[in-house]
Amino acid sequence: MSGRANQPRDLVWSLENFQSPDNAMKFFEVFKNSFIIYSMAVEKLYCEYSTHLTGPIGRRRMVVLPDFAQYDSIFSHISDAAVTETSIHIYPSLSAGKTQLILSGKSSTDNKLEKLPLKQGLRALKMGYFDKRKIVPILMLGDLREFPEKKLPYLKLHAIDCASLEKLSEFEQKDIAKGAWAKLSQFT
């Protein structure tokens, strides 16, 4: 369940199958500490963390290191039953010689794939455009991916249903949701 120095294995993200692990790491760095990271192994959410690229070429890994000094930004007793996949992806796109971040997902009204600039996409996500329930976006092992035909990384978001976190108080549930969206405010 744990890697080196009691590091949960699901906080060590393999980049072995990436054509360009360095690009993936740089892409992730754009969002570092903006998305909450979930560890299923220890049932915790980490709001503050650092990331490091380790391993030799061909065996690259990104290690997510929670900031344990920020104990108030760690939430425990987070059941994996409260975590679900979403249709939401975030990726870079080149348009008119400029790179911009795109958020795409299926509309909750007609199930059509929508592509929006990140700022608009996050606002739409928060308002329930991509899902009828209140989505609290998080990242976990496997959410940093690479398009197979390109050296282009992307994120596939997961969501946490705070209301189903029965071991937490209503205050803690609201704190997670509020904190998750506050961390993303730099993009909205």
N, C-alpha and C positions, 0 to 999 in steps of 0.2 A: 504494500500500500504506500510505503514511503520510499523515497530515493535517498540520496546521500544527505547526511545530517538531518534526518527526519523530514526532508522536503517531500511533500506529497507528490507522487509520480504524475498526477494530472496537472501539475504546475510546471512540468518539463515538457515542452511542446517540440516534437520532432519536426525538423525541417529537411529531413533526408530526401524526401521526394520532390522538393522544390528545385526548379531549375536555377533559381536565383535566391538563395536563403538570405543574402545580404539585403536585397530589395524588400523581401518580406519583413525583415527586421526593421528596416527604415520606415516602411509603411505602418507597421504596428506602433512604432515610436510616436507617430503623429497622434495616436489615440491613447497613449500611455496615461494612466490615471484618469482617463475620461470615462472609460467603461469599468464597471465593477467586474472583477474576476471571480468566478465560482469554482470551487474545488469540491467535486462530488466525494472524493476520498475522505475528506474530513468534515464535509457538510458545512462549509464556511464560505462567506462572501468577503472578499478583500477589496477595500476601496483605495488603499494606498499601497503601491508596490513599485519595484524597479524591475527592469528586464535586462538580461545579459545573453549574448550569443556565445555559445560554447561548442567545443568539439572540433575535430579536424574536418577539413573539406570532405564532403560526402557523408558526414555524420553530424551535421550541424543540428543544434538544439537551441531553442530559446527558453531560458529559465525565468519564470516569474517568481520574484522574491518578495513576499509580503513584508510590509513595514510593521513589525511587531511592536515597535515603540508607539505606533498610533493605534493603541488598543481600542479606542473608541470608533475606529473605522473598520473593525472586523466584526462580522455578524455570524454567530454560531447557530446550530440546530436548523440548518437550511436543508430540508429534505429534497432529494432529487425529484420527488413527485410534484414539487412546485415549479420545476424547471421544464420548459417546453421549447421545441424548435420553432422558429418563425420562418417566414418566406423572405425576410429582410436581408439584403446584401449591401455592403458598402465597398465601393471600388473606385480607383482613379480612372479618369477618362480624359483623353486628349481631344480638345475641341478648339479650333482656330489657333493652334499653336500653344494653347494654355492647358495646363492640367487642372482639372477640378474633380472634387469628390462627389460621387453619385450614390444615392440611396435608392435601391429598387426593392419592390415587393408587390405582392398581390393585393389589390384593393379589396376591402371587406364587402363592398357593395356589389361589384360585378365580377370579382375574381380575375380582373385583367391585370397584367404586369404593368406597373407604373415605374417610371424612372424620373427622379427629381434631384436637383442639386441638394447636397447634404443638409444645408440649413433648412430648406423647405421640407425636405423629407423627414427630418427629425421633428419638426413642428407637426407635420401630418401624422407621424407615428404617435406622438404624444396625445393628439386629439382623437385617436382611434380610427384613422383612415385605413390603416392596414389590418386592423383587428378590432372587433367590436368591444373587446375587453381592454382594460387599461394595461398596456404593455410597459413593463419595466425592463429595459434592455440590459443584458449582461453578456459577458464572453466566458467561454470555457474551453477546455482542451478540444482541439479540432476545429475551432472557429476561425483560425487564421489559415487561409487556403490560397491556392494558386490556380489560375485558369490553366488548364492543361495545354492549350495551344499557344500560350504566351508566357512570358516571364512576369506576369502581372498578378500581384497578390490581391486578395480581397478578404473581407470579414463576413461571416455568416452569423447573424445574431441569434441568441437565445433570449428567452424572456422568463421572468420569474413572476409567478402569481402570488403576490404578497399576502392576499387574503387567505390563501391556503396554508400559510405558515402557522399552524395551530400551536406550536410550542412557543411562539413569540407573542408578546402583547400587541394590542392594536397600535400603541405608540411606536413600538419597534417596527412593525409592518409599514406604517406610514413613513417612518424615518428612512427606511431602505428606499422606498419609492421616491421620496423627496430628494434624498442624497444622490440617487442614481441620475435623476434629471438635472440636479444642480451641477454635477460633474460634467454633464454634456453642454452646459450653458455656453461654453466658449465657442461652440459650433452653431448655436441658434441665435 
